[in-house]
Amino acid sequence: MLIMLMGLSACSSDSDIELEPVVSSQGKIIPQVACLVTPYEEDGTTKGNVADVEYIPTGLTKAWSIPSGYSAYDNGKKSIGIAFTRDGYVPDMGTFFYVNEKWRTSVENIEDATYYLYGYIPHLPAIRYSIKDLNPIIDDDSNGETVAEHDGYSRGAVMKLENIPSVMSNDLCVVIGAKDGTGKETVEGLRRGDFSFKAVPTSNEEPRNFVFLLFDHLYAALRVRIKVQGEYDMLRTIKLKSLELSTLVEEEVSKDHTDIIINLAATDGSSSPIQDITYVERGEKIGSGDKEGIEFWASETAEGETLTTSFKSFTGYFMPKDITTFAVTSVYDVYDKKGNLLRKDCKATNTIRLSKIIPYFPGVQRGWKYGINMTVGPTYLNVLSEPDLEDPTMVVN
C-alpha cells in the first residue's frame, strides 16, 4: 500500500474529578464561559476577520456577534486551567470545567473583587501549571527607599506549563484577554491585553458570572487530507483507524513532552500580550514506545473511518519550535468490495521535509496551519481475495 504525498500548503480525556460547585467565603461562584480564539494563518496570510458570525457560546442560550478577528474555540466544552490573580495576593489556581450542561469552577475562596485571569485550554490532568507576576510594582517613600513590593498581576504574568504532550488532538491555547459579561450574550470591553474580571459571588444556582475569554495559539496545526485513488477504490475499501505524528528537527526526532514558559503583559489592545514564548523539550523521543508517533486522531468506531475518492480532513497540533520535518503514520484495514478483511492494522509512514516543499521556508510557526494532501493507491495487489480469483467469462460473437 502506497500513500502518496500530493502537496502541502502553509498555514484524552480532559475532564476533572471535581464536579460540585465550590462555596467561597461569600457564596457560590457559578461561571458561564465563552471561549474565542484567533484564526489560524494559512499560506502565511490571515483569512480575514470573522465579525458578525452567529455563535451560541457553550452553556449559554442565545447567539451573539463574535469580536472581529476571533472565532469560536472548537469543542468549547474543554476544561480550562485558570488562575485568579490579584495584586498583592497569592494566585488561586484551578479550572473551569463543564459537567451536566453547566460550567463549574474548582477555584476556592473567590471574593467579591476584581481579578486578573490567566489560563490555557485544554487542561489535562497530567499538565502542571504555575504563574508569577511579570512586573513587580515597587513603592518608594519620599527618600527613595523601597517600602513595599507588590505582585503586579494587573501588569502581566509569567505562566509555566509543564509536561504537555508534544503532539495533541486538541488546539493548545493561552488566554490573552478576559472580561466579565453583563449578561449571557453581552460583554463590554473584551479585548486582548486586558485580563481584568469582576467576580460576583452568589448564594443560589443562577449564573452570576459571565466569563468571556480570548485565546491565542501556542502550537501549530497539521491538517492531513486523505482520499483513495479512483481505480483502486473500485477494488478495495480502506478504513482508517488512526493517525500518528512524529516531528523532527532535521534528522533528530523530537521528544514526546514539552514545557512552555509564556510571558504575558497587559497592553492597550494594539499589540499582542504575548511578549515571549520558550519551549523546552522533555521525556523520551517520539516513537520510542509501541507507536510510530503520537496519536492525534483515532476513529470513533473499532472498524475505522471509511475513506472515499473525496478528501477527508484530520487535524492535529504540535510543538512548533525548530520543526523541519513531519512523519505521518496511518493505521488502516483493507477490505475487498464484498466486505472481506484482507489486511488488518496496516501501517504506512510518509516523511515530509518542509524545506524541500515550501520555497523560502521560514520555519514552522505557532498559529500556522500546514496542510498535506495524500492519496491512497496500490504499488500492486499483493493480497488477493476469493472474488479476485473468479474465472473470467468468454463471449463468442
N, C-alpha and C positions, 0 to 999 in steps of 0.2 A: 504494500500500500504506500503510495506516494502522496504527500500533502505538499502542494506546490505553492510557493510564495508568488503572489500576483502583483503586489505593490504595497507601498507604505506612504502614509501622509502624516505630517506633524499634527500636531495638536498636543461563625462560632456563636455562637450564641453570645449576645452581649447583655442578656437580662441580668438584673440584680436580684438578690435574695430578700432585700428589704422592701416589703410590699405594703406596709402600712404608712399612713401619713404621720409625719413626725410632729410632736407637740413641742412648740418652743416656749420660752418663758412667758410669752404674751399670747399664746394661742397657736392654731394650726396655720402653716404656710401651705397653700394649695395652688401650685403654679399651673398655668396653661401656657404651653410653649409653642412658638412658631419658629422654624429653622429655615434660614435663607442662606444661599451660598453663591459666590461669584461663579460665572460660567467658565468652562474650560476654554483654552485657546487651541485652535486647530490651524495647522499650516502657519503658525506664528502670528495669526491675526485674530482679534476677538470677533465673535459673530454678532456683536452689537448688543444693544440693551433689550431687556425683556419687560419694559414697563407695561402696565395695564393688563398683564396676564392674570386671568382669573385663577385663584388658588384657594382651596379650603385648608387652612393650617391644621395639622394633626391635633385632634382633641377639641377643635373649635367648630363652630356651626355654620358660619357664613363666609362667603367669598370676599376677598379684598384685593386691592391692587398692590402688587409687589413693588418695592422700590426699584427705580431704574438701575439696571446693571446686575440684578440678582435674580435667582430662580429658586424654586422650592428644592430643598435638600431631598435627594432620592431616598425613599423609605425614612420619612421624618420621625418614625417612632423609635429610632435607635437611641439607646441610653447616652447621656451626655455627662462627661466628667466636668464638674463645675466647682469653682472656688468663689465663695462670697468674701470679699475683702473690704476693709475699711482702713483709712489712715490711722496708724497707731494701734491697731488690733491684730492679733494672730488670725490668719485666714481660717474660715470654716470650710472644710473640704468635704465634698460628697458628690452626689449625682442627681440629675433629673432622670426619671425612668417612667415608662408608660405601661400601665397594667390595668386590666379591667376597664378599658376605654377611658382611663383618666391618667393625667400626669401626676406624679408624686415626686417628692424630693427626700433624700436621706440626710440632708444638711440639718443639723440641730441648732437650736437656740438662735434662730433668726429673729431679729428685733425690728421694731418699727423705726427704720433708719434707711439712709441711702448707702448702698453698697456699690462696689465695682466688680462686675462679673467677668471672670476669666475661665476659659474652659476649652474643651475639644469634643469632637464626635467622630466615630463612635467610641464609647467607653467599653473596654473589655476587662474582665476580671483580672487578667494577668498583667495589665498595664498599671504601672506605678506613676503617679504624677505628684509634683510638688511645685511650689510657687514662692517667689520672694519679690520684694519691691525692686523696681528698676532705678528709680531716682530718689534716694533718701532726701527728706526735707530737713535742713538744719536751721534751727532758730539761734540767732545771736543776740546777746544783750547789747547794751549801748557801748560797752567796752570792746566789742568784737569777739568776746569769748563765747564758745558754744555752751548753751544752757540745756538744750534738749535735741534729741534726734528722733524723728518720727518715720514710720513706714509711709512711703509715698505712693500707695496704690492708685491714687487719683491721677498720678502722672505716668503710670506704666507698671509693668511687671515682667519678671523672667519666669517662664514656665518650662519645666523639665518633664518630659515624658520618657519613661524607661520601659524596655522590654516589649517594644512594638514589633509585630511581625513585619519583615521587610517587604512582603507581598501580602495584600489584603483583598478581600472580596468587597469591602466597603470603602467609601471615599473618606480618607482621614483628613479632617479639617480642624482649624483652630478658630476660636471666637475672635472677631475683630471689631465687634460692636454689640452693645446690649442696651435695651431700654425697656422700661415698664410701660405697658399699654394702658390706655384709658378705657378700654373695653375689649371685647373678643375680636373685634375687627378693626380697631383704631389704635394708632400709635403716633405720637408726635416726637420729632427729633431723633428718630432712629437713623444712625449713620455710622460709618466706620470711624474708629478712633475715639468714640465716646462709649465708655463701658459702664456708665452710671445706671443704677437700677434702684427705684424706691420700693422697698418691701412694705406690705400692709398685712400684718397678721390678722387672722380671723378665727372665730371660735366655732364656725359651722362648716358644712361641706360645700358651700357655694364658693366658686373661684373668686379670689380677690387679688390675684397677682397674674397679670398677663405679661409673660416674658417673651420678648422678641429678640432673637439672636441673629447676628450676621456672622458668616463663616468665610474663611478663605482656605485654599487647598495647601496641605503640607506635602502631599505625594503627587506624582504624575500618574496618568491613566494610560492603559493599553487596551484598545478595542480590537478584538480579533473577530473578523467576519469570515465565516466558513460556508462553502456550498459544495455540492457534488457535481462533478463533470457530467454533462448530459448523457453521453453514451453509456458511461459507467452506471449511472443511476437507473438505466433500463435493465441492468443485470443484477445489481446489488443494492441493498439498503444499509446505510451506515447510521448507527445510533451512537451519538457522542455521549460519553458518561462523565468525563471530567476534563478540565484543562489545568495544567500546571505551568508555572513560570519560574525560570531561573534568570537572574540578571547578572551581568558580568561587567567588570572594568577591564577593558582589553581582553586578556585571556584569563583573568582572575575572577573566580566565582564569588559573588557577594555572600556575606554572612546572613543568617536567617532572621536575625533580630537587629533592631536599631534603637538607639537613644536619640532624642531630639531636644535641643535647647532653643527656645524661641524668645527673642527679646521683643517685647511689645511696648509701645509708647502711645500715650494719649495724643491725638492730633486734631486738627480743625476739620478733618474730612477731606482735605485736598490731597493728602498723601496717605499711603498705607501705614497702619500702626505697626506692621511687621518690620522691625529695624534690622534684624539679623536672624538667621537660622543656622544651627550647627547640627550635622548628622554624624553620629558615631556608631559604627557597626559593632555588633557583639554576637556571641554564640558560635554555632557551627556553620560551615559553609552550606549554602542551599544545595539540596540533593544528596546530603551525606546520609540520609535515612533511607526509608523504603520507597521514596518517591523521587522522580527525576527533578522535581522542583517543588515549589509551594503551591498547593491547590488554590486557585482563585475562583473557580466555578465548578459546580457539581450538579448533575441532573437531579431533579426532584423525585424522579422515579428510578427504580432499580434497572429498568430496561434501557434508560438513556433517552436523549433527545434525538428524534429522527431528523437527519439532515436532508435537504432537498436541493434542487437546482437553483434555488434562490438563496441569497446570503442570509445567514442568521448571525446576530451580533452577541458577543460575550465580552464583558469588561472587567478588568482587574486594575488594582492600584499598587504602586511600588515606590520604594525609596529612590529618589532620583539622582543623588549625588554621584557624579563621575561615571554614570552608567553609559556604556557604549554599545552593549550587545544584549539581545533577548534570546532566550532559548525556550520555545513554547512546546510543551509536550501534550499531545492529545491522546486520551484513552477512549477506545471505542470498540464496539462489537460489529461484526459483519454478518449480514443475513443474505440469503438469496431471495428472490421475489416471491417465493412460496412460503416464506417465513422460517426457513431452516437456519439455525445458528451455525455458521461456518467457522468463525474465528472469534474467540472471546478475549476481552481485555487486551486488545492490541494496543501498541504504543508507537507513536510516530513523533519524533522531535525535529523541529525546524529551528535552525540558528540564524539569526538576522543581525548583521553588524550594521548599525545605523549609519556610520560614516561612509559606507560603501553605497548607500542607497539615497541618502539625503545630501544634495550638493551643499557645500559650505556648512556642514553640520556644526551647529553651535554648542552642542552638548544637551543632554536631557535636562529639562527644567520643570520644577514643580508647577502645577496648574496648567500644564500642557497635556493634550491627549494625542497619543500616537496610534495610528491605525494600520492594521495588517490585514490584507485580503488573502485567503487561502482557498484553494480548490482541491478537493479530494479526487484522485484519479489513480488508476492502476498502472504499475510498471508491467505487470502481466497477471493473469488469473492463476494464482498458484494453488488455489484450493477449489476443486470442482464439487458441485453438489449433484445428487442423483438426477434432477431435471436437466442438468447440463449434459448428461450422458445419453439422453434420448436420441435414437437413430433418426436422422432426417428422412423425410419422405421424398419420393421422386415422382414427378408428374410427367407422363409421356404425352406429347402433343401429336 
